[in-house]
């Protein structure tokens, strides 16, 4: 199984606009690839979604 790290841009594009980034997220959620992350990356994703796209917890 391939091990992959997505940067914040892939997450945001996949979650909000679809296309190839969404295809990548689907591969991770269907466990066709093994997704890796760290706490700092999740914190950045949370911050960007909240600050730039008005998401809430």
N, CA, C and O atoms as a Maestro MAE file, in Angstrom:
{
 s_m_m2io_version
 :::
 2.0.0
}

f_m_ct {
 s_m_title
 :::
 protein
 m_atom[228] {
  # First column is atom index #
  i_m_mmod_type
  r_m_x_coord
  r_m_y_coord
  r_m_z_coord
  i_m_residue_number
  s_m_chain_name
  s_m_pdb_residue_name
  s_m_pdb_atom_name
  i_m_atomic_number
  :::
  1 25 0.847 -1.175 0.000 1 A "UNK " " N  " 7
  2 3 0.000 0.000 0.000 1 A "UNK " " CA " 6
  3 2 0.895 1.242 0.000 1 A "UNK " " C  " 6
  4 15 1.896 1.301 0.715 1 A "UNK " " O  " 8
  5 25 0.523 2.212 -0.800 2 A "UNK " " N  " 7
  6 3 1.292 3.451 -0.875 2 A "UNK " " CA " 6
  7 2 1.038 4.313 0.355 2 A "UNK " " C  " 6
  8 15 -0.087 4.407 0.847 2 A "UNK " " O  " 8
  9 25 2.093 4.930 0.833 3 A "UNK " " N  " 7
  10 3 1.992 5.859 1.957 3 A "UNK " " CA " 6
  11 2 2.062 7.280 1.416 3 A "UNK " " C  " 6
  12 15 2.945 7.610 0.624 3 A "UNK " " O  " 8
  13 25 1.118 8.122 1.852 4 A "UNK " " N  " 7
  14 3 0.962 9.443 1.262 4 A "UNK " " CA " 6
  15 2 0.776 10.499 2.348 4 A "UNK " " C  " 6
  16 15 0.182 10.238 3.394 4 A "UNK " " O  " 8
  17 25 1.297 11.697 2.078 5 A "UNK " " N  " 7
  18 3 1.052 12.869 2.918 5 A "UNK " " CA " 6
  19 2 0.414 13.923 2.013 5 A "UNK " " C  " 6
  20 15 0.971 14.269 0.971 5 A "UNK " " O  " 8
  21 25 -0.749 14.429 2.410 6 A "UNK " " N  " 7
  22 3 -1.406 15.510 1.674 6 A "UNK " " CA " 6
  23 2 -1.118 16.821 2.376 6 A "UNK " " C  " 6
  24 15 -1.203 16.900 3.602 6 A "UNK " " O  " 8
  25 25 -0.777 17.850 1.614 7 A "UNK " " N  " 7
  26 3 -0.616 19.154 2.240 7 A "UNK " " CA " 6
  27 2 -1.987 19.809 2.399 7 A "UNK " " C  " 6
  28 15 -2.993 19.304 1.901 7 A "UNK " " O  " 8
  29 25 -2.007 20.922 3.090 8 A "UNK " " N  " 7
  30 3 -3.263 21.617 3.389 8 A "UNK " " CA " 6
  31 2 -4.037 21.961 2.126 8 A "UNK " " C  " 6
  32 15 -5.266 21.888 2.120 8 A "UNK " " O  " 8
  33 25 -3.346 22.331 1.063 9 A "UNK " " N  " 7
  34 3 -4.028 22.698 -0.182 9 A "UNK " " CA " 6
  35 2 -4.825 21.536 -0.768 9 A "UNK " " C  " 6
  36 15 -5.922 21.739 -1.288 9 A "UNK " " O  " 8
  37 25 -4.294 20.340 -0.692 10 A "UNK " " N  " 7
  38 3 -5.015 19.168 -1.208 10 A "UNK " " CA " 6
  39 2 -6.266 18.930 -0.377 10 A "UNK " " C  " 6
  40 15 -7.339 18.692 -0.932 10 A "UNK " " O  " 8
  41 25 -6.144 18.989 0.944 11 A "UNK " " N  " 7
  42 3 -7.301 18.808 1.819 11 A "UNK " " CA " 6
  43 2 -8.390 19.826 1.521 11 A "UNK " " C  " 6
  44 15 -9.553 19.461 1.349 11 A "UNK " " O  " 8
  45 25 -8.023 21.094 1.458 12 A "UNK " " N  " 7
  46 3 -9.011 22.153 1.260 12 A "UNK " " CA " 6
  47 2 -9.659 22.034 -0.115 12 A "UNK " " C  " 6
  48 15 -10.882 22.106 -0.232 12 A "UNK " " O  " 8
  49 25 -8.852 21.853 -1.150 13 A "UNK " " N  " 7
  50 3 -9.404 21.710 -2.494 13 A "UNK " " CA " 6
  51 2 -10.325 20.503 -2.591 13 A "UNK " " C  " 6
  52 15 -11.400 20.583 -3.185 13 A "UNK " " O  " 8
  53 25 -9.907 19.392 -2.012 14 A "UNK " " N  " 7
  54 3 -10.720 18.180 -2.060 14 A "UNK " " CA " 6
  55 2 -12.017 18.304 -1.295 14 A "UNK " " C  " 6
  56 15 -13.058 17.824 -1.744 14 A "UNK " " O  " 8
  57 25 -11.962 18.946 -0.145 15 A "UNK " " N  " 7
  58 3 -13.164 19.101 0.675 15 A "UNK " " CA " 6
  59 2 -14.136 20.122 0.102 15 A "UNK " " C  " 6
  60 15 -15.350 19.943 0.200 15 A "UNK " " O  " 8
  61 25 -13.621 21.185 -0.492 16 A "UNK " " N  " 7
  62 3 -14.486 22.287 -0.909 16 A "UNK " " CA " 6
  63 2 -14.824 22.293 -2.396 16 A "UNK " " C  " 6
  64 15 -15.916 22.719 -2.769 16 A "UNK " " O  " 8
  65 25 -13.911 21.831 -3.256 17 A "UNK " " N  " 7
  66 3 -14.131 21.999 -4.687 17 A "UNK " " CA " 6
  67 2 -14.097 20.715 -5.495 17 A "UNK " " C  " 6
  68 15 -14.515 20.713 -6.653 17 A "UNK " " O  " 8
  69 25 -13.619 19.643 -4.929 18 A "UNK " " N  " 7
  70 3 -13.634 18.378 -5.661 18 A "UNK " " CA " 6
  71 2 -12.467 18.215 -6.613 18 A "UNK " " C  " 6
  72 15 -11.357 18.661 -6.323 18 A "UNK " " O  " 8
  73 25 -12.709 17.587 -7.734 19 A "UNK " " N  " 7
  74 3 -11.674 17.350 -8.732 19 A "UNK " " CA " 6
  75 2 -10.668 16.307 -8.287 19 A "UNK " " C  " 6
  76 15 -10.982 15.422 -7.491 19 A "UNK " " O  " 8
  77 25 -9.454 16.422 -8.811 20 A "UNK " " N  " 7
  78 3 -8.389 15.455 -8.487 20 A "UNK " " CA " 6
  79 2 -8.070 15.422 -6.988 20 A "UNK " " C  " 6
  80 15 -7.849 14.338 -6.448 20 A "UNK " " O  " 8
  81 25 -8.039 16.572 -6.295 21 A "UNK " " N  " 7
  82 3 -7.801 16.498 -4.850 21 A "UNK " " CA " 6
  83 2 -8.867 15.673 -4.114 21 A "UNK " " C  " 6
  84 15 -8.549 14.937 -3.180 21 A "UNK " " O  " 8
  85 25 -10.108 15.798 -4.532 22 A "UNK " " N  " 7
  86 3 -11.161 14.987 -3.914 22 A "UNK " " CA " 6
  87 2 -10.939 13.507 -4.214 22 A "UNK " " C  " 6
  88 15 -11.158 12.657 -3.351 22 A "UNK " " O  " 8
  89 25 -10.508 13.202 -5.428 23 A "UNK " " N  " 7
  90 3 -10.191 11.810 -5.776 23 A "UNK " " CA " 6
  91 2 -9.115 11.260 -4.838 23 A "UNK " " C  " 6
  92 15 -9.186 10.105 -4.416 23 A "UNK " " O  " 8
  93 25 -8.131 12.079 -4.517 24 A "UNK " " N  " 7
  94 3 -7.067 11.664 -3.597 24 A "UNK " " CA " 6
  95 2 -7.631 11.385 -2.208 24 A "UNK " " C  " 6
  96 15 -7.266 10.390 -1.582 24 A "UNK " " O  " 8
  97 25 -8.511 12.248 -1.723 25 A "UNK " " N  " 7
  98 3 -9.129 12.037 -0.408 25 A "UNK " " CA " 6
  99 2 -9.957 10.760 -0.391 25 A "UNK " " C  " 6
  100 15 -9.951 10.021 0.593 25 A "UNK " " O  " 8
  101 25 -10.662 10.509 -1.473 26 A "UNK " " N  " 7
  102 3 -11.466 9.285 -1.553 26 A "UNK " " CA " 6
  103 2 -10.574 8.052 -1.477 26 A "UNK " " C  " 6
  104 15 -10.932 7.069 -0.829 26 A "UNK " " O  " 8
  105 25 -9.418 8.094 -2.132 27 A "UNK " " N  " 7
  106 3 -8.484 6.969 -2.041 27 A "UNK " " CA " 6
  107 2 -8.063 6.719 -0.596 27 A "UNK " " C  " 6
  108 15 -7.921 5.572 -0.172 27 A "UNK " " O  " 8
  109 25 -7.867 7.790 0.146 28 A "UNK " " N  " 7
  110 3 -7.477 7.649 1.556 28 A "UNK " " CA " 6
  111 2 -8.636 7.094 2.378 28 A "UNK " " C  " 6
  112 15 -8.441 6.183 3.182 28 A "UNK " " O  " 8
  113 25 -9.831 7.629 2.186 29 A "UNK " " N  " 7
  114 3 -10.978 7.196 2.983 29 A "UNK " " CA " 6
  115 2 -11.424 5.781 2.655 29 A "UNK " " C  " 6
  116 15 -12.020 5.112 3.499 29 A "UNK " " O  " 8
  117 25 -11.149 5.320 1.457 30 A "UNK " " N  " 7
  118 3 -11.471 3.935 1.095 30 A "UNK " " CA " 6
  119 2 -10.292 2.997 1.358 30 A "UNK " " C  " 6
  120 15 -10.323 1.818 1.004 30 A "UNK " " O  " 8
  121 25 -9.256 3.548 1.985 31 A "UNK " " N  " 7
  122 3 -8.068 2.800 2.405 31 A "UNK " " CA " 6
  123 2 -7.311 2.155 1.249 31 A "UNK " " C  " 6
  124 15 -6.701 1.098 1.411 31 A "UNK " " O  " 8
  125 25 -7.354 2.796 0.084 32 A "UNK " " N  " 7
  126 3 -6.542 2.330 -1.040 32 A "UNK " " CA " 6
  127 2 -5.121 2.875 -0.944 32 A "UNK " " C  " 6
  128 15 -4.199 2.341 -1.561 32 A "UNK " " O  " 8
  129 25 -4.952 3.936 -0.171 33 A "UNK " " N  " 7
  130 3 -3.641 4.473 0.167 33 A "UNK " " CA " 6
  131 2 -3.613 4.697 1.670 33 A "UNK " " C  " 6
  132 15 -4.658 4.841 2.304 33 A "UNK " " O  " 8
  133 25 -2.428 4.724 2.228 34 A "UNK " " N  " 7
  134 3 -2.286 4.954 3.659 34 A "UNK " " CA " 6
  135 2 -1.868 6.405 3.869 34 A "UNK " " C  " 6
  136 15 -0.788 6.822 3.451 34 A "UNK " " O  " 8
  137 25 -2.733 7.157 4.515 35 A "UNK " " N  " 7
  138 3 -2.522 8.590 4.694 35 A "UNK " " CA " 6
  139 2 -1.773 8.856 5.992 35 A "UNK " " C  " 6
  140 15 -2.107 8.303 7.040 35 A "UNK " " O  " 8
  141 25 -0.756 9.709 5.911 36 A "UNK " " N  " 7
  142 3 0.027 10.099 7.077 36 A "UNK " " CA " 6
  143 2 -0.160 11.583 7.348 36 A "UNK " " C  " 6
  144 15 -0.335 12.377 6.423 36 A "UNK " " O  " 8
  145 25 -0.121 11.948 8.619 37 A "UNK " " N  " 7
  146 3 -0.239 13.344 9.016 37 A "UNK " " CA " 6
  147 2 0.442 13.529 10.373 37 A "UNK " " C  " 6
  148 15 0.828 12.564 11.033 37 A "UNK " " O  " 8
  149 25 0.576 14.773 10.761 38 A "UNK " " N  " 7
  150 3 1.087 15.081 12.093 38 A "UNK " " CA " 6
  151 2 0.166 16.120 12.722 38 A "UNK " " C  " 6
  152 15 -0.658 16.720 12.032 38 A "UNK " " O  " 8
  153 25 0.301 16.330 14.003 39 A "UNK " " N  " 7
  154 3 -0.556 17.277 14.717 39 A "UNK " " CA " 6
  155 2 -0.441 18.685 14.149 39 A "UNK " " C  " 6
  156 15 -1.432 19.412 14.088 39 A "UNK " " O  " 8
  157 25 0.749 19.071 13.739 40 A "UNK " " N  " 7
  158 3 0.960 20.415 13.188 40 A "UNK " " CA " 6
  159 2 0.182 20.607 11.884 40 A "UNK " " C  " 6
  160 15 -0.365 21.682 11.637 40 A "UNK " " O  " 8
  161 25 0.135 19.570 11.056 41 A "UNK " " N  " 7
  162 3 -0.607 19.658 9.799 41 A "UNK " " CA " 6
  163 2 -2.106 19.792 10.069 41 A "UNK " " C  " 6
  164 15 -2.788 20.587 9.421 41 A "UNK " " O  " 8
  165 25 -2.612 19.021 11.018 42 A "UNK " " N  " 7
  166 3 -4.032 19.112 11.350 42 A "UNK " " CA " 6
  167 2 -4.373 20.476 11.932 42 A "UNK " " C  " 6
  168 15 -5.440 21.024 11.653 42 A "UNK " " O  " 8
  169 25 -3.478 21.022 12.735 43 A "UNK " " N  " 7
  170 3 -3.690 22.352 13.300 43 A "UNK " " CA " 6
  171 2 -3.732 23.406 12.196 43 A "UNK " " C  " 6
  172 15 -4.550 24.325 12.244 43 A "UNK " " O  " 8
  173 25 -2.860 23.275 11.209 44 A "UNK " " N  " 7
  174 3 -2.858 24.222 10.095 44 A "UNK " " CA " 6
  175 2 -4.159 24.106 9.300 44 A "UNK " " C  " 6
  176 15 -4.761 25.119 8.947 44 A "UNK " " O  " 8
  177 25 -4.592 22.884 9.019 45 A "UNK " " N  " 7
  178 3 -5.837 22.683 8.283 45 A "UNK " " CA " 6
  179 2 -7.006 23.307 9.036 45 A "UNK " " C  " 6
  180 15 -7.826 24.008 8.443 45 A "UNK " " O  " 8
  181 25 -7.084 23.058 10.322 46 A "UNK " " N  " 7
  182 3 -8.141 23.632 11.159 46 A "UNK " " CA " 6
  183 2 -8.100 25.157 11.113 46 A "UNK " " C  " 6
  184 15 -9.133 25.805 10.943 46 A "UNK " " O  " 8
  185 25 -6.914 25.725 11.263 47 A "UNK " " N  " 7
  186 3 -6.763 27.182 11.274 47 A "UNK " " CA " 6
  187 2 -7.200 27.785 9.945 47 A "UNK " " C  " 6
  188 15 -7.935 28.773 9.925 47 A "UNK " " O  " 8
  189 25 -6.753 27.199 8.835 48 A "UNK " " N  " 7
  190 3 -7.090 27.739 7.517 48 A "UNK " " CA " 6
  191 2 -8.591 27.628 7.258 48 A "UNK " " C  " 6
  192 15 -9.199 28.575 6.761 48 A "UNK " " O  " 8
  193 25 -9.192 26.497 7.584 49 A "UNK " " N  " 7
  194 3 -10.631 26.338 7.364 49 A "UNK " " CA " 6
  195 2 -11.429 27.334 8.199 49 A "UNK " " C  " 6
  196 15 -12.423 27.885 7.727 49 A "UNK " " O  " 8
  197 25 -11.005 27.563 9.421 50 A "UNK " " N  " 7
  198 3 -11.730 28.488 10.288 50 A "UNK " " CA " 6
  199 2 -11.488 29.943 9.887 50 A "UNK " " C  " 6
  200 15 -12.432 30.730 9.824 50 A "UNK " " O  " 8
  201 25 -10.248 30.303 9.620 51 A "UNK " " N  " 7
  202 3 -9.914 31.705 9.330 51 A "UNK " " CA " 6
  203 2 -10.302 32.132 7.921 51 A "UNK " " C  " 6
  204 15 -10.823 33.231 7.730 51 A "UNK " " O  " 8
  205 25 -10.057 31.289 6.948 52 A "UNK " " N  " 7
  206 3 -10.260 31.678 5.559 52 A "UNK " " CA " 6
  207 2 -11.617 31.275 4.989 52 A "UNK " " C  " 6
  208 15 -12.102 31.888 4.038 52 A "UNK " " O  " 8
  209 25 -12.233 30.234 5.576 53 A "UNK " " N  " 7
  210 3 -13.468 29.718 5.005 53 A "UNK " " CA " 6
  211 2 -14.625 29.686 6.004 53 A "UNK " " C  " 6
  212 15 -15.669 29.089 5.744 53 A "UNK " " O  " 8
  213 25 -14.423 30.328 7.135 54 A "UNK " " N  " 7
  214 3 -15.480 30.523 8.136 54 A "UNK " " CA " 6
  215 2 -16.079 29.209 8.653 54 A "UNK " " C  " 6
  216 15 -17.262 29.150 8.988 54 A "UNK " " O  " 8
  217 25 -15.265 28.172 8.714 55 A "UNK " " N  " 7
  218 3 -15.720 26.906 9.317 55 A "UNK " " CA " 6
  219 2 -15.708 27.074 10.829 55 A "UNK " " C  " 6
  220 15 -14.996 27.924 11.364 55 A "UNK " " O  " 8
  221 25 -16.495 26.264 11.508 56 A "UNK " " N  " 7
  222 3 -16.469 26.240 12.966 56 A "UNK " " CA " 6
  223 2 -16.203 24.809 13.417 56 A "UNK " " C  " 6
  224 15 -16.357 23.866 12.641 56 A "UNK " " O  " 8
  225 25 -15.812 24.659 14.651 57 A "UNK " " N  " 7
  226 3 -15.567 23.320 15.167 57 A "UNK " " CA " 6
  227 2 -16.879 22.552 15.236 57 A "UNK " " C  " 6
  228 15 -16.894 21.392 15.648 57 A "UNK " " O  " 8
  :::
 }
 m_bond[227] {
  # First column is bond index #
  i_m_from
  i_m_to
  i_m_order
  :::
  1 1 2 1
  2 2 3 1
  3 3 4 2
  4 3 5 1
  5 5 6 1
  6 6 7 1
  7 7 8 2
  8 7 9 1
  9 9 10 1
  10 10 11 1
  11 11 12 2
  12 11 13 1
  13 13 14 1
  14 14 15 1
  15 15 16 2
  16 15 17 1
  17 17 18 1
  18 18 19 1
  19 19 20 2
  20 19 21 1
  21 21 22 1
  22 22 23 1
  23 23 24 2
  24 23 25 1
  25 25 26 1
  26 26 27 1
  27 27 28 2
  28 27 29 1
  29 29 30 1
  30 30 31 1
  31 31 32 2
  32 31 33 1
  33 33 34 1
  34 34 35 1
  35 35 36 2
  36 35 37 1
  37 37 38 1
  38 38 39 1
  39 39 40 2
  40 39 41 1
  41 41 42 1
  42 42 43 1
  43 43 44 2
  44 43 45 1
  45 45 46 1
  46 46 47 1
  47 47 48 2
  48 47 49 1
  49 49 50 1
  50 50 51 1
  51 51 52 2
  52 51 53 1
  53 53 54 1
  54 54 55 1
  55 55 56 2
  56 55 57 1
  57 57 58 1
  58 58 59 1
  59 59 60 2
  60 59 61 1
  61 61 62 1
  62 62 63 1
  63 63 64 2
  64 63 65 1
  65 65 66 1
  66 66 67 1
  67 67 68 2
  68 67 69 1
  69 69 70 1
  70 70 71 1
  71 71 72 2
  72 71 73 1
  73 73 74 1
  74 74 75 1
  75 75 76 2
  76 75 77 1
  77 77 78 1
  78 78 79 1
  79 79 80 2
  80 79 81 1
  81 81 82 1
  82 82 83 1
  83 83 84 2
  84 83 85 1
  85 85 86 1
  86 86 87 1
  87 87 88 2
  88 87 89 1
  89 89 90 1
  90 90 91 1
  91 91 92 2
  92 91 93 1
  93 93 94 1
  94 94 95 1
  95 95 96 2
  96 95 97 1
  97 97 98 1
  98 98 99 1
  99 99 100 2
  100 99 101 1
  101 101 102 1
  102 102 103 1
  103 103 104 2
  104 103 105 1
  105 105 106 1
  106 106 107 1
  107 107 108 2
  108 107 109 1
  109 109 110 1
  110 110 111 1
  111 111 112 2
  112 111 113 1
  113 113 114 1
  114 114 115 1
  115 115 116 2
  116 115 117 1
  117 117 118 1
  118 118 119 1
  119 119 120 2
  120 119 121 1
  121 121 122 1
  122 122 123 1
  123 123 124 2
  124 123 125 1
  125 125 126 1
  126 126 127 1
  127 127 128 2
  128 127 129 1
  129 129 130 1
  130 130 131 1
  131 131 132 2
  132 131 133 1
  133 133 134 1
  134 134 135 1
  135 135 136 2
  136 135 137 1
  137 137 138 1
  138 138 139 1
  139 139 140 2
  140 139 141 1
  141 141 142 1
  142 142 143 1
  143 143 144 2
  144 143 145 1
  145 145 146 1
  146 146 147 1
  147 147 148 2
  148 147 149 1
  149 149 150 1
  150 150 151 1
  151 151 152 2
  152 151 153 1
  153 153 154 1
  154 154 155 1
  155 155 156 2
  156 155 157 1
  157 157 158 1
  158 158 159 1
  159 159 160 2
  160 159 161 1
  161 161 162 1
  162 162 163 1
  163 163 164 2
  164 163 165 1
  165 165 166 1
  166 166 167 1
  167 167 168 2
  168 167 169 1
  169 169 170 1
  170 170 171 1
  171 171 172 2
  172 171 173 1
  173 173 174 1
  174 174 175 1
  175 175 176 2
  176 175 177 1
  177 177 178 1
  178 178 179 1
  179 179 180 2
  180 179 181 1
  181 181 182 1
  182 182 183 1
  183 183 184 2
  184 183 185 1
  185 185 186 1
  186 186 187 1
  187 187 188 2
  188 187 189 1
  189 189 190 1
  190 190 191 1
  191 191 192 2
  192 191 193 1
  193 193 194 1
  194 194 195 1
  195 195 196 2
  196 195 197 1
  197 197 198 1
  198 198 199 1
  199 199 200 2
  200 199 201 1
  201 201 202 1
  202 202 203 1
  203 203 204 2
  204 203 205 1
  205 205 206 1
  206 206 207 1
  207 207 208 2
  208 207 209 1
  209 209 210 1
  210 210 211 1
  211 211 212 2
  212 211 213 1
  213 213 214 1
  214 214 215 1
  215 215 216 2
  216 215 217 1
  217 217 218 1
  218 218 219 1
  219 219 220 2
  220 219 221 1
  221 221 222 1
  222 222 223 1
  223 223 224 2
  224 223 225 1
  225 225 226 1
  226 226 227 1
  227 227 228 2
  :::
 }
}
